[in-house]
Amino acid sequence: MRSAAVPGSGGILPDSVLADVVRETGASVGLLYLLPPGEPVLRLEMASGVSRRIAAPWTRVPVSTSIPVADAMRERRLLWLGSQEDIARRYPQVGIVLPYDFMLAAAPIIGATAVWGGMVLLWPVWHPPRLSAAEQEAIAAGCRRAAAILDQATESGRPLLLSDEPRLLLARPSRDTDPAQAAAALDFTDRLPVGCCALDLDGRITFINPAGVELVGADAAALLGNRPWEVLLWMHDPVFEDAYRTAAVSRRPASFTARNPADTWLLFQLYPDDRGISVHITPAAGQPATTEQGPRPAGAAPSVGASALYHLTHLAAALAEAVSVHDVVELAADQIVPAFGPQAMALLAVEEGRLRITGYRGYGPELMARFDAEPMTADAPAARAITAGVPGFFPTFADLKRRYPSAVHQDEMASWAFLPLIVSGRPVGTLVLAYDHTRPFPPAERSLLSSLSGLIAQALDRARLYDAKHALAHSLQTGLLPRTLPRVRGLEAAARYRPAGHGIDIGGDFYDIIPFANGTAAVAIGDVQGHDPTAAALMGQIRTAVRAHATTGSSPGDVLSRTNRLLCDLDTGLFASCLIAHLDLPHHRVRLADAGHPPALLRHPDGRTDTLRLPPGLLLGIEPDADYPTTDIPLPPGAVLALYTDGLVETPGTDIDDATTALAHRLATAPAESLETLADTLLEHAERTAPRNDDIALLLIRPHKGP
């Protein structure tokens, strides 16, 4: 187990939190996710009605990705997807990996002070097109119960433990088993002339009758506990495994035909429920018109299974959305380990002739430190893979030692794959996969892993280019903002800037404090239209113009008028909003003027907070003769003046006045002993209430109490 917080950890979230919701709603599948404190990734805590293999791609879900449970958390509401078409259209990643008929609901688990995670439920397509009121209440009650348990555990100083692996909840038996009836049932199946067998939700055979054994041509002992498509060579085809997945996920009967080694076509009919799958096996009525392959030649290599193909497709779709190197590393680590079987992985990137550890999973930091910065000229498997461009597969340590005599067994693993990451002939890095049991790496698996490395190589190469461009853009943008706020006697100030968090756009938000010698100061905040180098350059010009005009002693309205004429003369085709405040600290007054900017907020010393609706002025750059009135109001010691850009309050589908009112309420109720803490609180409020699609600039100022 791993604790969400180290000191004083407590127990685990009860299984009944999910099991009760699944039972009361009649859902076929239930998933419960928790968000560890400080982590940007949801972790699957428990699952019901689905196997670990099928759930593998969804065990770790970045909160920023477009997945139903993450969207439900961000939007703080129940999401309902009533058909496969809805799912494929709104969430193509889910539709690609689970192309089956089912309905889905996702709901957030919201506590008193935090969003703890979310719950996902699936139903077969014969469920009504809408959730009933009783089902909605059952889901809401389950989420409230989970939140209350998590809230109470955290408040008591004993936060709940998180499972290292998702806990799989077993379905309750439909009835008590009577030994005499069980024996009679076995006798009944023994006498049947047709085959029948039972699979658990993981696809493993738990029972097969004698007729079934005879039809498939294998010994019962070799079949029990195994998946049929993994032990029967003539069923090594993704079509057969996909029929099982269809039945397991959609809870609908499925069927397929296959030809056994005796050259007999067999019909397999699958009947699922929440405990497993019953399979009926009979000779097919004549050779089917489908194109299933006949018996595989002896010694032929098995093909890649459906699960592996779906995992590879899912990873490809996920990597297509990865932006930074960090995104690629996290996605690779989250998906490869649970989906492709290794117990550990490491991703190494080429940097200045060396292989640097970029990310890993399943290994310890001490071991990774030993291999970090290994020269590409080293006679070692990771370096050799990338320099030669040839993957290295080592089923045993003896195989590895034979090729690299100086190798030392350091990781307690049994088999390894070293995969080169190459794009257009350029070396990008090496992917290392390690297994805790001997793995022969048959040709089909080697081909799959090579495809996997190709996907990661392309994503990593794109991400490194993005990171380089983003670093350049960030350097340009931050270079145009004040490195530190100037110190003004009698004034406390705090500022925050947050980029939108996606793309390599350069924002046009700016802020400034301009101190004067007579105990006064000017503060300004603005936002230039656009998100590109032109907007950033114009932002720098406007900030310089505001500072130059303000230092002449002009009123805020005059400063805006002069800056507006400059912007009109430049004729850039861009507009800008701006708000300027002139602080008269000795007389406890402030004069403000607004050019189309969001209204400032004023928190009085007693906590009462006003939204300052100033006389509106046009955006800068529209009309050269525009007028900008100046408003004079009191600014008593201890009051807090909050200036911000629209990214703090503006989100699609949200009324900006409502968002401004909510921000004012948060400013009024938040502790204000420290402006630095208050600034973080306001940012947290914005990020928690809705996803942000624009840059945010925030400037808080407070005159000191006393003379």
VOGU-3710 file (C-alpha; in Angstrom, 3 decimals, decimal comma):
1> mrsaavpgsg> 0,000/0,000/0,000  1,080/3,588/-0,571  -0,135/6,428/1,594  -1,618/9,625/0,256  0,274/11,385/3,037  3,111/9,794/4,980  2,470/10,821/8,595  -0,233/8,988/10,490  -1,808/7,118/7,598  -4,977/5,161/8,251
11> gilpdsvlad> -7,000/2,418/6,550  -8,425/2,015/3,058  -11,632/3,149/1,418  -14,246/0,419/2,059  -15,155/-1,774/-0,910  -18,829/-1,157/-0,152  -18,505/2,473/-1,321  -18,373/1,232/-4,915  -20,124/-2,126/-4,485  -23,290/-0,524/-3,078
21> vvretgasvg> -23,546/1,945/-5,985  -23,047/-0,846/-8,536  -25,742/-2,946/-6,871  -28,264/-0,106/-6,453  -27,884/1,148/-10,034  -27,593/-2,237/-11,720  -24,337/-1,167/-13,389  -22,321/-3,910/-15,061  -18,958/-2,238/-14,385  -17,849/0,178/-11,685
31> llyllppgep> -14,544/2,067/-11,359  -13,534/4,332/-8,475  -10,630/6,768/-8,891  -8,759/8,772/-6,266  -6,498/11,782/-6,758  -3,445/11,622/-4,473  -2,606/15,016/-2,923  -0,162/16,982/-5,062  -0,344/14,570/-8,020  -1,849/15,394/-11,440
41> vlrlemasgv> -2,892/11,774/-12,098  -6,026/9,907/-11,018  -5,365/6,375/-9,785  -7,841/3,523/-10,118  -8,484/2,426/-6,533  -11,094/-0,300/-7,065  -13,009/-1,917/-9,909  -16,054/-4,135/-10,158  -17,239/-6,292/-13,038  -14,125/-5,981/-15,187
51> srriaapwtr> -10,776/-7,769/-15,402  -7,440/-6,204/-14,604  -6,311/-6,667/-18,213  -9,226/-4,730/-19,665  -8,898/-2,007/-17,023  -5,122/-1,728/-17,539  -5,137/1,324/-19,887  -7,253/3,238/-17,378  -5,383/2,543/-14,117  -3,771/5,998/-14,210
61> vpvstsipva> -5,589/8,926/-15,823  -4,008/12,413/-16,051  -6,486/14,973/-14,733  -5,750/17,208/-17,717  -6,750/14,614/-20,312  -10,116/14,421/-22,044  -11,526/11,342/-20,286  -15,049/11,202/-18,770  -13,933/10,900/-15,146  -11,450/13,774/-15,496
71> damrerrllw> -14,051/15,973/-17,197  -16,605/15,167/-14,499  -14,101/16,294/-11,879  -13,189/19,505/-13,680  -16,808/20,377/-14,420  -18,017/19,159/-11,000  -21,055/17,422/-12,421  -22,417/14,054/-13,493  -21,666/13,154/-17,131  -23,879/10,734/-19,064
81> lgsqediarr> -22,984/9,071/-22,370  -25,970/7,165/-23,691  -24,489/5,306/-26,662  -21,327/4,051/-28,304  -21,731/6,878/-30,820  -21,699/9,476/-28,025  -18,595/7,920/-26,523  -16,714/7,717/-29,834  -17,597/11,305/-30,747  -16,787/12,957/-27,421
91> ypqvgivlpy> -14,032/10,630/-26,202  -12,288/8,958/-29,164  -9,586/7,403/-26,957  -12,234/5,476/-25,045  -14,036/4,555/-28,242  -10,848/3,195/-29,830  -9,839/0,973/-26,916  -13,383/-0,142/-25,994  -15,300/-0,223/-29,308  -18,281/-1,972/-27,739
101> dfmlaaapii> -21,899/-1,105/-26,986  -22,354/0,274/-23,474  -23,593/3,357/-21,642  -21,432/5,330/-19,238  -21,800/7,744/-16,346  -18,986/9,602/-14,582  -19,384/11,582/-11,366  -16,944/13,588/-9,206  -16,178/12,838/-5,561  -16,165/16,316/-4,018
111> gatavwggmv> -15,258/16,867/-0,381  -15,461/19,875/1,883  -12,072/21,221/0,808  -10,958/19,122/-2,148  -12,029/17,115/-5,176  -10,984/13,611/-4,154  -11,571/11,718/-7,380  -14,421/10,264/-9,375  -16,617/7,272/-10,070  -17,347/5,644/-13,458
121> llwpvwhppr> -20,226/3,234/-14,127  -21,088/1,221/-17,248  -24,409/-0,356/-18,275  -25,394/-2,653/-21,165  -27,225/-0,987/-24,040  -30,598/-2,355/-22,926  -30,493/0,182/-20,089  -32,995/3,036/-20,683  -31,564/6,027/-22,599  -31,486/8,148/-19,420
131> lsaaeqeaia> -30,517/7,597/-15,819  -33,497/7,375/-13,507  -33,829/9,713/-10,543  -33,148/6,784/-8,208  -29,957/5,887/-10,098  -28,747/9,484/-10,031  -29,385/9,692/-6,296  -27,569/6,389/-5,702  -24,526/7,690/-7,582  -24,614/11,029/-5,767
141> agcrraaail> -25,021/9,296/-2,394  -22,072/6,996/-3,118  -19,864/9,938/-4,061  -20,951/11,864/-0,944  -20,193/8,852/1,218  -16,719/8,437/-0,288  -16,012/12,169/0,123  -17,148/12,141/3,758  -14,866/9,184/4,565  -11,905/10,873/2,866
151> dqatesgrpl> -12,639/14,241/4,522  -12,897/12,670/7,974  -9,713/10,631/7,522  -7,745/13,712/6,466  -9,141/15,905/9,257  -8,182/13,247/11,804  -4,584/13,283/10,585  -4,847/9,701/9,323  -5,448/9,955/5,550  -6,496/6,780/3,786
161> llsdeprlll> -3,992/4,521/2,100  -4,006/4,138/-1,665  -3,655/0,674/-3,182  -0,535/-0,121/-5,202  -2,804/-1,998/-7,638  -6,540/-1,576/-8,213  -8,635/-3,774/-5,925  -10,980/-6,017/-7,938  -14,346/-6,535/-6,256  -15,847/-9,985/-6,759
171> arpsrdtdpa> -19,529/-10,321/-7,550  -21,653/-11,990/-4,895  -22,881/-15,525/-5,703  -26,431/-15,478/-7,044  -27,377/-18,221/-4,603  -25,868/-20,529/-2,020  -24,264/-23,644/-3,484  -25,762/-26,920/-2,392  -23,153/-29,754/-2,632  -25,733/-32,209/-3,929
181> qaaaaldftd> -26,914/-29,788/-6,603  -23,317/-29,006/-7,577  -22,587/-32,707/-8,038  -25,779/-33,124/-10,058  -24,807/-30,181/-12,262  -21,422/-31,773/-12,975  -23,081/-35,076/-13,864  -25,450/-33,189/-16,142  -22,640/-31,446/-18,050  -20,672/-34,712/-18,298
191> rlpvgccald> -23,592/-36,348/-20,106  -24,084/-33,495/-22,591  -23,040/-34,287/-26,183  -22,128/-30,625/-26,727  -19,248/-28,747/-25,200  -19,523/-26,127/-22,494  -17,004/-24,271/-20,420  -16,839/-21,300/-18,062  -14,500/-18,305/-18,192  -13,888/-15,842/-15,395
201> ldgritfinp> -13,934/-12,123/-16,181  -10,221/-12,333/-16,966  -10,909/-14,898/-19,718  -9,411/-17,878/-17,856  -11,108/-21,270/-18,074  -12,565/-22,283/-14,713  -14,508/-25,327/-15,960  -14,857/-27,407/-19,142  -16,907/-30,555/-19,662  -15,647/-33,739/-21,396
211> agvelvgada> -17,393/-32,944/-24,694  -15,729/-29,537/-24,721  -12,328/-31,107/-24,085  -12,862/-33,513/-26,986  -14,011/-30,781/-29,382  -11,058/-28,463/-28,742  -8,597/-31,370/-28,749  -6,663/-30,556/-25,602  -6,205/-31,968/-22,133  -8,411/-30,408/-19,430
221> aallgnrpwe> -5,419/-29,896/-17,127  -3,697/-27,770/-19,791  -6,811/-25,654/-20,252  -7,918/-24,945/-16,672  -6,629/-21,640/-15,350  -5,537/-20,441/-18,794  -7,058/-18,327/-21,543  -8,021/-20,553/-24,495  -6,472/-18,276/-27,135  -3,147/-18,438/-25,275
231> vllwmhdpvf> -2,846/-22,240/-25,014  -4,596/-23,395/-28,193  -2,427/-22,526/-31,197  -5,367/-22,643/-33,603  -7,099/-19,900/-31,597  -4,162/-17,498/-31,700  -6,109/-14,850/-33,544  -7,221/-11,425/-32,223  -10,762/-12,152/-33,460  -11,271/-14,798/-30,796
241> edayrtaavs> -9,998/-12,722/-27,900  -12,036/-9,768/-29,148  -15,225/-11,840/-28,883  -14,422/-12,419/-25,201  -13,764/-8,691/-24,676  -17,038/-7,824/-26,402  -18,984/-10,096/-24,078  -17,107/-9,000/-20,956  -17,481/-5,245/-21,544  -20,884/-4,966/-23,223
251> rrpasftarn> -22,529/-7,842/-21,289  -24,045/-8,974/-24,578  -23,791/-12,476/-26,064  -21,044/-12,891/-28,655  -19,958/-15,699/-30,953  -17,199/-16,749/-33,319  -16,228/-19,772/-35,393  -12,859/-21,485/-35,571  -11,468/-24,651/-37,144  -9,856/-27,147/-34,774
261> padtwllfql> -6,856/-29,385/-35,602  -9,264/-32,159/-36,690  -10,443/-29,803/-39,459  -13,845/-29,360/-37,819  -15,456/-25,944/-37,714  -16,685/-25,098/-34,222  -19,173/-22,466/-33,125  -18,392/-20,749/-29,809  -21,282/-18,834/-28,199  -20,484/-16,635/-25,199
271> ypddrgisvh> -23,067/-15,629/-22,552  -21,741/-13,124/-19,974  -22,829/-11,783/-16,589  -21,091/-9,981/-13,734  -19,366/-13,184/-12,512  -18,003/-14,623/-15,741  -18,842/-16,007/-19,172  -20,533/-19,295/-20,092  -19,374/-20,716/-23,419  -21,366/-23,154/-25,566
281> itpaagqpat> -19,252/-25,168/-28,057  -20,854/-27,056/-30,965  -19,837/-28,143/-34,442  -20,750/-25,400/-36,887  -23,540/-26,192/-39,369  -21,375/-26,356/-42,476  -18,217/-24,400/-43,215  -18,904/-20,743/-42,352  -18,605/-17,972/-44,896  -16,342/-16,003/-42,590
291> teqgprpaga> -12,609/-15,815/-43,194  -11,269/-17,414/-40,036  -7,965/-19,123/-40,645  -7,574/-22,862/-40,450  -5,240/-24,753/-38,140  -1,909/-23,071/-37,687  1,123/-25,012/-38,950  3,172/-26,675/-36,246  5,755/-24,323/-34,825  4,145/-21,233/-36,322
301> apsvgasaly> 4,550/-18,133/-34,230  1,371/-16,915/-32,522  -0,055/-13,560/-33,526  -0,429/-10,588/-31,233  -3,565/-10,739/-29,090  -6,470/-8,298/-29,235  -5,617/-6,806/-25,833  -2,099/-5,950/-26,950  -3,417/-4,372/-30,164  -5,964/-2,285/-28,246
311> hlthlaaala> -3,312/-1,218/-25,749  -1,022/-0,210/-28,597  -3,843/1,764/-30,245  -4,716/3,427/-26,952  -1,106/4,412/-26,366  -0,866/5,819/-29,897  -3,974/7,958/-29,337  -2,724/9,129/-25,947  0,754/9,975/-27,227  -0,792/12,009/-30,045
321> eavsvhdvve> -2,069/14,400/-27,358  1,172/14,468/-25,354  2,816/17,868/-25,537  5,913/17,982/-23,362  8,619/15,426/-22,615  7,105/15,093/-19,152  3,751/14,173/-20,746  5,386/11,487/-22,896  7,287/10,010/-19,965  4,219/9,900/-17,722
331> laadqivpaf> 2,017/8,398/-20,430  4,619/5,776/-21,295  5,098/4,835/-17,656  1,355/4,801/-16,923  0,458/2,689/-19,956  3,358/0,341/-20,692  3,781/-1,242/-17,268  0,137/-2,283/-16,734  -0,698/-2,984/-20,390  2,368/-4,720/-21,840
341> gpqamallav> 3,566/-6,803/-18,926  6,952/-5,452/-17,753  7,500/-4,955/-14,057  9,828/-2,010/-14,676  10,698/0,418/-17,445  13,133/3,245/-18,035  13,117/5,890/-20,752  16,519/7,311/-21,699  16,979/10,307/-23,998  20,079/11,234/-26,002
351> eegrlritgy> 21,650/14,451/-24,695  25,084/15,625/-25,784  26,379/12,146/-26,532  24,997/10,577/-23,373  21,865/8,701/-22,370  20,033/10,578/-19,630  17,324/8,954/-17,529  14,191/10,878/-18,491  11,672/8,772/-16,586  11,161/5,358/-15,062
361> rgygpelmar> 8,626/3,174/-13,310  9,205/0,093/-11,135  12,887/0,902/-10,540  14,421/2,693/-7,560  16,132/6,093/-7,849  19,453/4,718/-6,603  19,651/2,175/-9,420  18,627/4,748/-12,018  21,335/7,120/-10,792  23,973/4,488/-11,625
371> fdaepmtada> 22,911/4,381/-15,275  22,203/8,080/-15,736  24,447/9,917/-18,240  25,897/6,691/-19,668  28,042/7,517/-22,730  26,598/6,366/-26,029  30,007/4,872/-26,761  29,718/2,467/-23,812  29,600/-1,259/-24,509  26,277/-1,639/-22,717
381> paaraitagv> 22,855/-2,807/-23,932  21,071/0,574/-23,684  23,838/2,396/-25,563  24,308/-0,419/-28,062  20,598/-0,435/-28,941  20,608/3,223/-29,974  24,020/3,322/-31,694  23,382/0,156/-33,708  19,687/0,904/-34,191  18,877/-2,708/-33,347
391> pgffptfadl> 16,727/-3,825/-30,385  18,213/-6,197/-27,856  16,044/-8,988/-26,403  17,489/-11,056/-23,540  15,216/-13,838/-22,213  17,662/-14,595/-19,352  20,562/-12,926/-17,611  22,807/-15,610/-19,085  21,858/-14,337/-22,544  22,668/-10,787/-21,459
401> krrypsavhq> 25,960/-11,869/-19,887  26,942/-13,767/-23,014  26,640/-10,586/-25,098  28,006/-8,204/-22,448  30,535/-10,091/-20,285  31,027/-7,128/-17,956  27,301/-6,891/-17,138  26,331/-7,113/-13,468  22,906/-8,356/-12,371  21,649/-5,319/-10,420
411> demaswaflp> 17,872/-5,107/-10,807  16,639/-8,598/-9,743  14,790/-8,962/-13,048  14,802/-12,061/-15,256  14,344/-10,771/-18,832  15,028/-7,490/-20,618  14,219/-5,676/-23,849  16,313/-2,680/-24,981  14,456/-0,822/-27,727  16,071/1,968/-29,792
421> livsgrpvgt> 14,084/5,172/-30,225  14,911/6,469/-33,706  13,123/9,089/-35,831  14,096/9,589/-39,500  17,450/8,002/-38,808  18,174/10,256/-35,830  18,795/8,646/-32,431  16,346/9,920/-29,814  16,868/7,507/-26,930  16,340/3,990/-25,609
431> lvlaydhtrp> 13,373/2,316/-23,957  14,251/-0,374/-21,412  11,638/-2,941/-20,346  12,356/-5,455/-17,578  10,366/-8,539/-16,533  10,536/-10,436/-13,255  10,078/-13,798/-14,987  11,761/-15,423/-17,963  10,242/-14,173/-21,211  11,107/-15,781/-24,564
441> fppaerslls> 10,119/-12,739/-26,685  8,529/-14,594/-29,631  8,553/-12,847/-33,022  5,022/-11,436/-32,659  5,911/-9,809/-29,357  9,168/-8,430/-30,719  7,221/-6,852/-33,572  4,721/-5,362/-31,120  7,456/-3,897/-28,921  9,214/-2,461/-31,966
451> slsgliaqal> 5,975/-0,716/-32,946  5,698/0,523/-29,386  9,192/2,010/-29,480  8,429/3,713/-32,795  5,391/5,456/-31,316  7,334/6,636/-28,283  10,282/7,809/-30,401  8,053/10,029/-32,532  6,213/11,420/-29,500  9,463/12,060/-27,635
461> drarlydakh> 10,985/13,840/-30,625  7,925/16,104/-30,979  7,889/16,767/-27,255  11,546/17,792/-27,133  10,933/20,283/-29,945  7,905/21,621/-28,072  9,883/21,961/-24,837  12,606/23,909/-26,638  10,071/26,280/-28,221  8,169/26,615/-24,954
471> alahslqtgl> 11,353/27,472/-23,057  12,134/30,163/-25,638  8,602/31,570/-25,465  8,611/31,531/-21,675  11,971/33,293/-21,594  10,660/36,008/-23,934  7,458/36,480/-21,973  8,949/36,541/-18,497  11,654/38,902/-19,751  8,945/41,473/-20,456
481> lprtlprvrg> 7,445/41,220/-16,950  8,965/42,655/-13,755  11,473/40,238/-12,271  10,587/41,503/-8,810  8,082/44,030/-7,561  9,656/47,330/-6,474  9,506/48,132/-2,774  7,240/51,068/-1,958  7,219/52,555/1,540  3,870/51,933/3,203
491> leaaaryrpa> 2,713/49,400/0,591  2,593/45,606/0,511  2,243/43,889/-2,854  2,071/40,383/-4,347  1,826/39,315/-7,984  1,180/36,052/-9,823  1,379/35,067/-13,463  0,114/31,718/-14,772  0,256/30,703/-18,439  -2,760/28,912/-19,874
501> ghgidiggdf> -0,863/25,626/-19,623  -1,163/24,315/-23,170  0,446/25,069/-26,511  3,473/27,311/-26,973  1,498/30,551/-27,209  2,998/33,671/-25,678  0,498/35,663/-23,664  0,049/39,414/-23,671  -0,812/39,845/-19,976  1,284/42,353/-18,016
511> ydiipfangt> 1,391/44,162/-14,682  3,619/46,821/-13,158  4,188/48,954/-10,052  5,719/52,399/-10,582  6,931/54,125/-7,375  7,227/57,930/-7,109  9,315/60,044/-4,764  6,403/61,819/-3,052  4,942/58,788/-1,304  2,678/57,855/-4,172
521> aavaigdvqg> 2,798/55,066/-6,721  1,000/53,855/-9,836  -0,020/50,291/-10,538  -1,102/48,952/-13,924  -2,422/45,707/-15,322  -3,335/44,894/-18,899  -3,955/42,243/-21,519  -3,011/42,486/-25,209  -5,190/40,657/-27,706  -3,552/37,540/-29,136
531> hdptaaalmg> -1,100/34,850/-28,053  1,976/35,124/-30,228  5,324/36,961/-30,357  3,598/40,032/-31,866  1,266/40,286/-28,877  4,168/39,824/-26,473  6,225/42,526/-28,199  3,262/44,925/-28,155  2,733/44,142/-24,482  6,289/45,283/-23,825
541> qirtavraha> 5,680/48,530/-25,729  2,439/49,262/-23,870  4,012/48,578/-20,500  6,878/50,929/-21,376  4,454/53,620/-22,570  2,319/53,347/-19,418  5,398/53,637/-17,227  6,747/56,641/-19,176  3,449/58,565/-19,096  2,743/57,706/-15,452
551> ttgsspgdvl> 6,090/59,086/-14,289  5,148/62,529/-15,649  2,440/62,813/-12,999  -0,430/62,423/-15,451  -3,759/61,146/-14,132  -4,671/57,509/-14,865  -7,171/58,686/-17,497  -4,534/60,778/-19,268  -2,045/57,905/-19,158  -4,572/55,665/-20,897
561> srtnrllcdl> -5,432/58,358/-23,471  -1,792/58,854/-24,440  -1,098/55,128/-24,545  -4,209/54,643/-26,672  -3,032/57,223/-29,235  0,343/55,478/-29,408  -1,285/52,114/-30,043  -3,543/53,613/-32,730  -0,516/55,213/-34,411  1,318/51,877/-34,429
571> dtglfascli> -1,662/50,397/-36,314  -0,876/46,818/-35,313  -4,458/45,655/-35,673  -4,355/44,466/-32,066  -6,271/45,841/-29,100  -5,460/45,856/-25,408  -7,328/46,254/-22,138  -5,696/48,134/-19,285  -6,513/49,368/-15,798  -4,363/51,986/-14,043
581> ahldlphhrv> -4,542/53,032/-10,400  -2,683/55,988/-8,870  -2,124/55,398/-5,141  -1,988/58,420/-2,845  -0,719/56,609/0,221  -0,343/59,642/2,537  -3,999/60,607/1,990  -5,359/57,047/1,700  -6,918/57,611/-1,722  -6,719/55,865/-5,080
591> rladaghppa> -7,603/57,185/-8,541  -8,485/54,642/-11,219  -9,200/54,579/-14,945  -10,293/51,609/-17,032  -9,840/50,745/-20,725  -12,113/47,735/-21,218  -10,485/45,753/-18,396  -12,178/43,478/-15,820  -13,219/45,473/-12,733  -10,880/45,728/-9,784
601> llrhpdgrtd> -11,964/44,315/-6,408  -11,582/46,224/-3,151  -11,602/44,341/0,124  -12,162/46,738/3,020  -10,337/46,252/6,334  -13,483/44,639/7,822  -13,573/42,033/5,015  -16,433/43,578/3,063  -15,541/43,415/-0,628  -16,739/45,637/-3,472
611> tlrlppglll> -16,512/45,184/-7,225  -15,351/48,563/-8,564  -17,562/49,274/-11,575  -15,697/52,219/-13,095  -16,945/54,360/-15,989  -16,138/52,188/-19,004  -13,549/53,159/-21,583  -12,863/51,645/-24,993  -10,127/49,088/-25,463  -6,791/50,664/-26,361
621> giepdadypt> -6,130/50,823/-30,087  -9,696/51,312/-31,372  -10,432/55,064/-31,382  -7,544/57,580/-31,075  -9,769/60,238/-29,449  -11,351/57,901/-26,862  -11,868/59,353/-23,394  -10,945/57,548/-20,171  -12,524/59,078/-17,030  -10,666/58,932/-13,718
631> tdiplppgav> -12,496/57,879/-10,539  -11,278/58,811/-7,044  -12,163/56,526/-4,080  -10,851/55,946/-0,528  -8,125/53,348/0,016  -7,865/52,938/3,805  -4,896/51,202/5,447  -5,434/47,453/5,573  -7,650/47,409/2,492  -6,687/45,075/-0,363
641> lalytdglve> -6,970/46,187/-3,997  -7,044/43,236/-6,414  -6,247/43,765/-10,108  -6,398/40,815/-12,499  -6,747/39,824/-16,146  -9,784/38,075/-17,569  -8,149/34,641/-17,442  -8,937/34,606/-13,723  -12,706/34,833/-14,258  -13,498/34,026/-17,880
651> tpgtdiddat> -14,238/30,463/-19,025  -16,439/29,220/-21,906  -20,050/28,706/-20,872  -19,706/30,694/-17,633  -21,244/34,118/-17,022  -18,353/36,477/-16,319  -20,380/38,544/-13,842  -21,180/35,418/-11,830  -17,513/34,411/-11,906  -16,454/37,904/-10,770
661> talahrlata> -18,981/37,788/-7,925  -17,645/34,374/-6,853  -14,081/35,716/-6,933  -15,118/38,719/-4,813  -16,741/36,380/-2,293  -13,564/34,290/-2,116  -11,502/37,453/-1,582  -13,863/38,515/1,203  -13,774/35,189/3,046  -10,124/34,168/2,595
671> paesletlad> -7,586/34,814/5,376  -5,589/37,909/4,446  -2,694/37,938/6,922  -0,289/37,442/3,996  -0,841/38,784/0,489  1,340/35,997/-0,867  -0,974/33,383/0,643  -4,027/35,330/-0,475  -2,753/35,427/-4,064  -2,291/31,648/-4,041
681> tllehaerta> -5,791/31,234/-2,603  -7,376/33,257/-5,406  -5,479/31,303/-8,061  -6,495/28,015/-6,452  -10,114/29,200/-6,418  -9,985/29,947/-10,148  -8,341/26,665/-11,080  -10,712/24,660/-8,902  -13,942/26,228/-10,166  -13,360/25,680/-13,898
691> prnddialll> -10,623/24,786/-16,399  -8,648/27,858/-17,464  -8,120/28,580/-21,163  -6,220/31,881/-20,910  -3,224/33,325/-19,134  -3,755/34,795/-15,678  -2,097/37,881/-14,190  -2,972/38,913/-10,628  -1,710/41,910/-8,648  -2,658/42,515/-4,996
701> irphkgp> -1,731/45,687/-3,129  -2,406/46,733/0,470  -1,466/49,996/2,233  0,132/49,390/5,614  -1,836/50,153/8,704  -0,718/53,129/10,770  0,347/56,661/9,830
//
